[in-house]
Amino acid sequence: MTLVDSSVWIDYFRGVTSPETDKLDALLGAEALLTGDLIVAEVLQGFSAESEFNTARQLMTTRLSVVSLVGPDNAVQAARNYRALRAQGVTIRKTIDTLIATYCIENGVSLLFSDRDFNPFVDYLGLRSAVVDD
């Protein structure tokens, strides 16, 4: 199972070609994909045109399984993961990325991302990158 981060969705909806958007394009319709409630909010808030907002909303909320990324257990583990990375000298810039990575690690889900903040989770905490998982 693969969860797709907002960094890839935003590039995908903008028509950016990258290894990550190519992977997303290949996975759509071929594999059940996940996204998170916080990711849906991040992506949808970027649309100015109502028609584009509705197209993206339709895709993200009906063709994908949307999971809750927070919850008390994930919040506590995300704090632990943040602290573990700080002990390695790594500072993650966004709490939301820590929550997303922690959800994936705890649930055995690979993450399709293009945001460099996820790299330490791969390097130190066992996050599986969907692009490398080929």
N, C-alpha and C positions, 0 to 999 in steps of 0.2 A: 504494500500500500504506500502511496506517495501523497504527501501534503505539499501544496504549491504555495509558496510565499508571495506576498504582495510585490516584491521586487521583480518577480518574473511576470506576474499578471500585468503590472503597469507597462512593462516593456512589450508584452504580447498585445495589449490593447492599443498601444502606440505604433504597432507595426515594426518594432525593432527586431532585427534578425540577430540571434546570438545562439550559442550552444544550448542555453537554458530555454529560450523560446522555441527552438527547434524540437527540443525534448518534450516540452509541453504540447506542441502541435502533434507530435507522434503519439503521446499518451492519451490525448482527448479522444474518447470513443473506443480506445483499445484497452484501457485499464480504468478501474474505479479510482477516482481521485478524491482527495480530501481537501478541504480548505477550512479555515477557522473563522469563527465569528469576528474576531478582531481584524483578520485579514480582509474579510468582506467589507468591513467599515473603512479600512485604510484605502482599499481600491476604489470603492464607490464614491467616497468623498472627493475624489479627484476629477470627476466628470462634471463639466459645466452644462452640456447639452442633455436635456431630459431624455431624448431618444437613446443616446449612448449609455446613459445611466441605466435605463430600463433594459437595454440589450445585455449589458454586463451583469445586472442584477439577475436577470432570467438565467443566464448561463451559470453564474456562480451559486445560485440558490436552488436551482432545479436539476441541473445536470451533475452536480457534485454533492457529496455528503459534507455538510457543514457541522463542525464539531466545536464544542466550547473549549477554549484554550486556557481558561483561568481555573476556577474552582480552588477550594482551599488547599488540597493536596499538591496540585501543580504550582500554586503560588509559593508554598513553602519550599518545594524542591527547586523551583526557579531561583529563589533566594540562595539556597545552598550552592547551586551551580554558579551563580554570579560570584559568590564568595570564593569558590574553588578556583575560578578563573582569575580573580583578583590576586589570590595567593600565588598564581603563576605569573603575575605581572601584567595581566590582560584586563583591560577595562572595556566592557560592552557599553556602547553608547545609548542603547534604547532598551528599556525594560521589556517592551513588547517582543523584541527578538529573543530575549532570555525565556520568556513564556512560551514562544513558539518552539524554540529548540528543545526546551525541557519536555513539552508535550510529545514531541517526536521521539526523543530518547526514551522516555518512560513507556511509550506505547509501541515501540519497535517499528516506527514509521520513518521512511526516508523523506528527506526534505529537498524539494527542488527550489533553489535559491540563487540569486546573483549578488546578494548583499554580503560584503566581506565580513560583517560582524558575526556571521555564522561559522566562519573558518575555525576560530578557537574551539567551538563546540565539537567540530569534527576532529581537530587535532588532539584535544585533551579529554573530551567527555564522551566520545563514541557516537556522536551524531552521524548518521549515514546520509551522504550527499546523493541525491537521485541522479545527478549528472555523472558522477564517478561510478555509480552502481551498475552502469551498462556492463 
